[in-house]
């Protein structure tokens, strides 16, 4: 597989991380419960760290990492912020949907093919952490 294909795939994945960072920002702005807000801030920080690691991997492969979620992501994020519920339970459910569907399912689809072993390991570690986020958000929603 060509490095440019790996870089392209990693950049697609990286755009998703930026979408997650911005989505959590919109959720955090609506949250009023300080404890849940801190949880969301920790998850957002994880996404920021993941974005840094993926960007470094792209650079190490000789590529240039994207620095935002792209035009489609910007548009989705803009409209998505108006769809966020006003209740804490609704916000948690919204985050769960984003983390589960976009964060994991779409990301798994993106990275199915063109990745070298080191990049695949990095992405799998990130997806494992995203699965932890889903589990944690599910538990938080049941409180």
C-alpha positions as CSV (number, residue, x, y, z in Angstrom):
1,X,0.0,0.0,0.0
2,X,1.2,3.5,-0.8
3,X,2.0,6.0,1.9
4,X,-0.2,8.5,0.2
5,X,-3.2,6.1,0.6
6,X,-2.4,5.7,4.3
7,X,-2.1,9.5,4.7
8,X,-5.4,10.0,2.9
9,X,-7.1,7.5,5.2
10,X,-5.6,8.9,8.3
11,X,-6.6,12.4,7.3
12,X,-10.2,11.2,6.8
13,X,-10.0,9.7,10.3
14,X,-8.5,13.0,11.7
15,X,-11.4,15.0,10.3
16,X,-13.7,12.9,12.4
17,X,-11.6,13.6,15.5
18,X,-12.0,17.3,14.8
19,X,-15.8,16.8,14.4
20,X,-15.8,15.1,17.8
21,X,-13.9,17.9,19.4
22,X,-16.3,20.5,18.1
23,X,-19.4,18.5,18.9
24,X,-18.2,18.1,22.5
25,X,-17.6,21.9,22.6
26,X,-21.3,22.4,21.7
27,X,-22.4,19.9,24.3
28,X,-20.2,21.4,27.0
29,X,-21.7,24.9,26.3
30,X,-25.2,23.6,26.9
31,X,-24.4,21.6,30.0
32,X,-25.3,23.1,33.4
33,X,-24.3,20.2,35.7
34,X,-20.6,20.9,36.6
35,X,-19.8,17.2,37.2
36,X,-21.1,16.0,33.8
37,X,-19.5,19.0,32.2
38,X,-16.1,17.8,33.6
39,X,-16.7,14.3,32.2
40,X,-17.5,15.8,28.7
41,X,-14.3,18.0,29.0
42,X,-12.2,14.9,29.7
43,X,-13.7,13.1,26.7
44,X,-13.1,16.1,24.6
45,X,-9.5,16.2,25.8
46,X,-9.1,12.6,24.8
47,X,-10.2,13.5,21.2
48,X,-7.7,16.4,21.2
49,X,-4.9,14.0,22.2
50,X,-6.0,11.5,19.6
51,X,-6.0,14.2,16.9
52,X,-2.4,15.1,17.9
53,X,-1.3,11.5,17.7
54,X,-2.9,10.9,14.3
55,X,-1.4,14.2,13.0
56,X,2.1,13.2,14.2
57,X,1.6,9.8,12.5
58,X,0.7,11.5,9.2
59,X,3.8,13.8,9.5
60,X,6.0,10.8,10.2
61,X,4.7,9.2,7.0
62,X,5.7,12.4,5.1
63,X,2.2,13.7,4.8
64,X,0.5,16.9,5.8
65,X,-2.3,16.5,8.4
66,X,-5.6,18.3,7.9
67,X,-6.2,21.0,10.6
68,X,-10.0,20.9,10.7
69,X,-13.0,18.7,9.9
70,X,-13.4,19.8,6.3
71,X,-16.2,21.7,4.7
72,X,-18.8,18.9,5.1
73,X,-17.9,18.6,8.7
74,X,-18.2,22.3,9.3
75,X,-21.6,22.4,7.8
76,X,-22.7,19.3,9.8
77,X,-21.3,20.8,12.9
78,X,-23.0,24.2,12.3
79,X,-26.4,22.6,11.9
80,X,-25.8,20.0,14.5
81,X,-25.3,22.5,17.3
82,X,-28.9,23.6,16.9
83,X,-30.1,20.0,17.2
84,X,-28.5,19.5,20.6
85,X,-31.2,19.0,23.3
86,X,-31.5,21.3,26.3
87,X,-31.7,18.6,29.0
88,X,-28.8,16.8,30.5
89,X,-30.2,13.4,29.6
90,X,-30.8,14.6,26.0
91,X,-27.2,16.0,25.8
92,X,-25.8,12.6,27.0
93,X,-27.9,10.8,24.4
94,X,-26.8,13.1,21.7
95,X,-23.1,12.6,22.7
96,X,-23.7,8.8,22.8
97,X,-25.1,8.9,19.2
98,X,-22.2,10.9,18.0
99,X,-19.5,8.8,19.8
100,X,-21.1,5.5,18.9
101,X,-22.1,6.1,15.3
102,X,-19.7,8.8,14.0
103,X,-16.9,8.1,16.5
104,X,-16.8,4.3,16.1
105,X,-18.9,3.0,13.2
106,X,-18.0,5.6,10.6
107,X,-14.4,5.6,11.7
108,X,-14.2,1.8,11.5
109,X,-15.5,2.0,7.9
110,X,-12.9,4.7,7.0
111,X,-10.0,2.7,8.2
112,X,-10.9,-0.7,6.9
113,X,-8.5,-0.7,4.1
114,X,-5.4,1.4,3.6
115,X,-3.3,1.3,6.8
116,X,0.1,0.1,7.6
117,X,0.5,-2.0,10.8
118,X,1.7,0.9,13.0
119,X,-1.1,3.2,11.8
120,X,-3.7,0.4,12.3
121,X,-2.5,-0.1,15.9
122,X,-2.8,3.6,16.6
123,X,-6.3,3.7,15.2
124,X,-7.4,0.6,17.1
125,X,-6.1,2.1,20.4
126,X,-8.1,5.3,19.6
127,X,-11.2,3.3,18.7
128,X,-10.9,1.3,21.9
129,X,-10.8,4.5,23.9
130,X,-13.9,5.7,22.0
131,X,-15.6,2.4,23.0
132,X,-14.8,3.3,26.6
133,X,-16.4,6.7,26.1
134,X,-19.6,5.0,24.8
135,X,-19.7,2.7,27.8
136,X,-19.1,5.5,30.2
137,X,-21.7,7.7,28.6
138,X,-24.2,4.8,28.7
139,X,-23.5,4.5,32.5
140,X,-23.8,8.3,32.9
141,X,-27.2,8.3,31.2
142,X,-28.5,5.7,33.6
143,X,-27.8,7.7,36.7
